[in-house]
Amino acid sequence: MDTSRLLRTTGTVIAAAGLLLSGCTSGGPGGPRAAASSAGGSGTSSPQPSPDEAALRPYYQQKLAWRDCGVPGFQCATMKAPLDYANPGSGQDVDIAVARRAATGPGKRLGSLVVNPGGPGGSGIGYLQAYAGIGYPAPVRARYDMVSFDPRGVDRSSPVECLTGPAMDAYTQVDQTPDDAAERAELVRAFKEFAAGCQTRSQRILPHVSTVDAARDMDLLRAVLGDEKLTYVGASYGTFLGATYADLFPQRVGRMVLDGAMDPARSAVDLNRDQTEGFETAFTAFAEDCAKQPDCPLGKGAPREVAARLKEFFHKVDAQPVPTGEAARPLGESLATTGVIAALYDESAWPQLREALTAAMNGDGSSLLSLADSYYEREADGKYANLMFANAAVNCLDQPPAFTGPEAVEAALPSFEKASPVFGEGLAWASLNCTYWPVKATGQAKPLKAEGAPPIVVVGTTRDPATPYKWARALAAQLESGTLLTYDGDGHTAYGRGSDCIDSSINRYLLEGKTPTDGKKC
């Protein structure tokens, strides 16, 4: 499992193609000159050469050819972006898939609202069509064109590919709590094989899928949509993407909501350890609730007692995997842990988790396997979405690896196990995934200030498992214009999850520009 900032880790790579200049208009708002001049923030990667203004102009001036998506009410288009922003005149492009749903009215149209669901690796188009474009509050959808895109390397946008379905099945079953030297060697071999597969299948795109690259693509999208400013709601990793954009283009920021925030100043090892602690917090909330339920398979008692029983279950399936109905995919410790973690993202999944654990403890691991499959975006036919491939590719570019090798993991194990007695060991070893990556990181941990940007709303949930609340507090403090909005509750992210206080505060900001009071709690 690739947990490094996974908030919820030949191929189908688009061949290089020259930009079709016949599709250009006279120019969208805020073209390359304005964009380059506003890119004065601190950034998240090492300095790059200034983009060639003349070479970027066709990208900023392109006209999107909208077409039917095959999903009622939505339109799709393909945007061209330079493969390498350090050399935009090379003629090497990537295709960025874009989708929108037009404002439904009534009321004056406010422009485009770009949304991102996180990941990295999550499909923005899938999120738009399945949720944001139909499930965001009606007053918001009435006034904004709802828009999203698959960031480069993701799904429909020059996707990163790494392993075949059967190879991915094997990868997800590798023991991530190695008990001896042989199991440690097997885990290292699996990480190396994963990285080599990405290099073999995705060599062209792999060096160019950083969050900075995606943020620059988002400025192209803003321009070709005809918007002077970017209005944006990002969830989970989408907050890092949004904060990166704001730091690069502070004068281009309109109304921006960063929900389930990440802390860009935290190193990879600290992020992973913090997230480990976050899952422990979420599990404690689940354990307290489970102990009150008549069908809790982990019994009664304090959370630490419930946790000890879950740990005991993990040890049992590590020694003797449970059948799932698929001979090649029994439920071992790695898949069982992934299934539990998947259900901790949303408290509405707690009943399903109780049922799945009950079944697994009685010899049927199929339900817990289904939860793990949902986490990995594995289809019933054995095919995987490229979520985990893109997740690793982006994370491994954005920061140097958390660990230099197995010895460094072993040295850090006590701190991870202190953060979570249940999940710490496995999540520490999972943090080794970028150590063997074939492309050197281009970014580094550093605060993002977005100096000169208008007010940016940062939302944090107090018991968020994937993006701990302290990250939201940190990002709001880093951003020069950050405003913290707090939801005292469970689950990952807050907007649209049932809090009238949160929803009304964000809706008012998006529709009227009225920023919530800094420090407001719901």
Secondary structure, DSSP 4 states (H G I P E B T S, - for coil): ---TT------SPPPP----GGGB-S--SS-HHHHHHH--S--SBS--PPP-HHHHHHHHHB----EE-SSTT-EEEEEEEES-TTSGGGS-EEEEEEEEE----SS---EEEEEE--TTT--HHHHIIIIIHHHS-HHHHHHEEEEEE--TTBTTBS------HHHHHHHHHS-SS--SHHHHHHHHHHHHHHHHHHHHHHTTTGGG--HHHHHHHHHHHHHHTT-SSEEEEEETHHHHHHHHHHHH-GGGEEEEEEES---TTS-HHHHHHHHHHHHHHHHHHHHHHHTTSTT-TT-SS-HHHHHHHHHHHHHHHHHSPBP-S-TT--B-HHHHHHHHHHHHT-GGGHHHHHHHHHHHHTT--HHHHHHHHHHHTB-TTS-B-SHHHHHHHHHHHHS--S-SSHHHHHHHHHHHHHH-TTTHHHHHHHTTTTTT-SS---B-------TT---EEEEEEEE-SSS-HHHHHHHHHHSTTEEEEEEEEESS--TTSS-HHHHHHHHHHHHH--PPPTTEE-
